[in-house]
Amino acid sequence: MPYLSDPAQTDPAQSENSDIAYLYLGSPGVELDGTNPENRFSPAWLDATEKLLDEIAAGPAKGLVITATGKFFTNGLDTDHVAAHASELPAYLDRVHALYAKVLTLPQATVAAVNGHAFGAGAMLALCADYVVMRTERGFWSLPEAALSMPFPRGMAGLLTTRLPDRTATEAMLTSRRYGAEDAVAAGIVDEAVAVDDLLARASAVADERKAVAGPNLSTVKRALRLHLLEDLVAPTPASLL
């Protein structure tokens, strides 16, 4: 399950960023969660993540780094849950959209530190942060929906067309291309490609640089900036789409 951690406990270099919160998408104490090794969006995972984000939003942190450990940042939708509860898919997607809206409007300066593969709904979660850094050498950002014969609901399509350049959104959504870190920077998907040993430190530094404007007004500014996207994300997913 997702958890909050203090990197200063294991990395003294991070101690100066005591007002930065760190949300890990996996489970504490293990590189891979045995029950959810790809950090997929199971209902329980969504419950835990939403709760932690609410704690962060109401807490003293001025910055937030979202990351994970192991092979995956997150592989997105829980396809096993979807297959077992097909009639509940619209409501499930609405929950995912609500998660995106929550991250997009946090009063903290947010940075996604993409440590591994970010696919589908997980790739979109990274785009909800204000700034994105991605590790070099291993891991892809990709939208496999077209290759899997899956549509993009209004909320997800709105997120992608808002947060990505038009040519990149067109290529990523229509071809399911896998982007490595350097290609993702060139395409405008992520802001920086960083060696894995420097990933967390760089994400922390960016959050630290931006934390001076953190607070309720930052959330208000984000809502104004993303007004039309937020309208897309709160629109119910019609069963007819699926």
N, C-alpha and C positions, 0 to 999 in steps of 0.2 A: 504494500500500500504506500502511497505517497507520504512523505514526511518532511518536516522542517529540520534543518541541520545547521550547525555553526562550524564552518570550515576552520575557524581559529583554533578549535580543539585539536585538530590534526595538522594544521598548517599555520604556523605562527605568522607567516607573511600576510595572512588575511585578518589578523587581529585588529588592524587599524580601521577595518570596515565593519565595526560593531553595529552600525545602524542599517546594515544591509541584511535582508532576510534571504534564505536559500531554500527553495522548494525543490526537492528531489522527487521525480516521478516514479521511482521504484520503491524498494523496501529498505529500511535501515539495516546495516550490518552485513549485507550481501550485495555482490555485484549484480546478480540477477535474481529476481523474485521467482522462486520455484513454481508458484501458482500462476504467475503472470509475467513471464520473462521478457515480454515485448512491451510491457507497460501499456496494454490496450485499455480502452475506455469501458471497462465493465461497470455495471451499476454501482458496485461497491467502491470501485476506484473513483468514479464520478462523485459519489457521496463524500469520500475522504478528501478529494481535491477541492471540492466546493467549500467544505468546512475549513480547510486550511487557508484558502484564499480569503474567506470571510475574516478569519483571525488576523491575517496579514493586513487586510484593508483597515481593520479597526485598531491595529496595534501601532507601536511607535516607529516601526521601520520606515525609512525614507526611500529605500531601494529594494528591489526584488530580483534575484537571479533564479531562473527556472532551468533545471538541468536534470541529468540522470546519470547512471553508471552503466557500464557494460556495453553491449552491442547496439542497443536501441535507445534513442531519445524517447520516442513512442511510435508504435505501429498503428495507432489510431483506433478505429472502431473495433469492438469486440465481436468478431464475425460469428463466433460460436453462440453468443447471446442472441445475435440477430437471427441466426438460423433457427434457434429454438423458440423465438418469440416474434415471428414475422409480423403478426398483427399489431404489435406494439412499436414497430419501427418508426412511424412518424413521431410518436411521443419521445422515443429514444433520441432521435435526431434533434428534436427541439431541446432536449437536455444538453446535447453537445453544443448547440448554438448558444444556449444560455451560459455555458462555460466560457465560450469565446468572448461573449459580451462582458463577462465579469473581468476577465484578464485585460481586455481592451480598455476598460474604464477604471482600473485601479488607481488610487491616489499616489502610488509609489512610481518611481522611475523603474521600468521593467526591462530586463535583458534576458533573452533566451540564449543559453549556452548549449548548443546542439552537439552532444557528445558522440552520437552514432546515428543510425538510420532514423529518419523522420519521414514516415509514409502516410499518405492519405490524410485522415483527420488529424493525425499527429503532426504532419507537415504544416497543416493549417494552424494548429495550436502555436507553433513557433512564430508564425506571422502575427499573432496577437500581441506579442511583446513590442515595446517601443523600438528595440534595437536587437539585432540577431548576430551572434557570432557562431561559427561552425568549425568544427575540428577538421584539420587536413588529414590526408592519407587514408582514412577509413570512414565509411558512412555516406549515405546518399539522402538527398531530399527529393521526394517524388510523389506525384499524384497518380496512382495506378488505376483510378476509376474507369477511364475509357477502356483500358486493357481488360478490365474485369466486368465490362458491360454494366457499370453502375452509373447512375445519374448524379449530378451535383444539385442538391436542394438549393433553394433561393439564398438561404443564409450563407452556405459555403461558397456559392458562386459569387455572392456579393463581397465576401471576405477576400477572395482571390483577385477579383477585378479591382478592388480598392487598394489592396496592399502590394500588388505586383504591377510592373509595367505591362501595357496591353499585349505587346508581342510575346512577352514571357508567359503571361497567363494563357494566351492562345496556344503556345507550344506545349506548356506543361499540362494543360487540361485536355488537349486533343491528342497528344502523343504518348503520354505517360512516361516521358523521358526521366531518367535518373540523373540528377545533378550532383557531382562531387562539389566539395567546398569552393574550389577556385572557379568552377563554372557557375556555381550559385551566386558568387559575388558578381561575376561578369553579367549575369542575367538580372541582377537587381533583386534576387530572392533574399539574400543575407547581406549584412553590412561588412563583415570581415571573415576571412579564413585564418584560423589560428592553430598552431601546433597544439596537440592535446595536452601537453604538459603546461601550457600557458593559458588554456581555455578558461578555466575558472578565474584565474587572476585577471585576465583581460575583461571578462564579463563584470567582475567586481569593480574594476577601475572605471568602466563606463557608467555603471550604476552610481558609483561615487561621484563622478563628474556631473551627473544630472540630478542628484538628490536635493540640491538647493531649492528647487521649485516644487518639491513634493508637498502634498497636502490636499485638502478638499478642493481647492481651486484647480489643481492639476487634473483631478477627475472631471471637473466641469469643462475644462478646456478639451480634454479627450472626447467627451460626449459631443461637444460642438464640432470638433474635427471629424468625427466619425458618425455624424447624425444619420445619414442615409444608410450606412452600413448597419447601424444598430436597428434601424427600422426593418432591414432585411432579416436580421437575426431573430427578432421577436415575432416575425410572421410565422404562423403555424405551418408545418410541413403537410401538404395535402397527401392523402393516401393515393390519389390518382397519379402522382408523380412516380410512385413505386410499383 
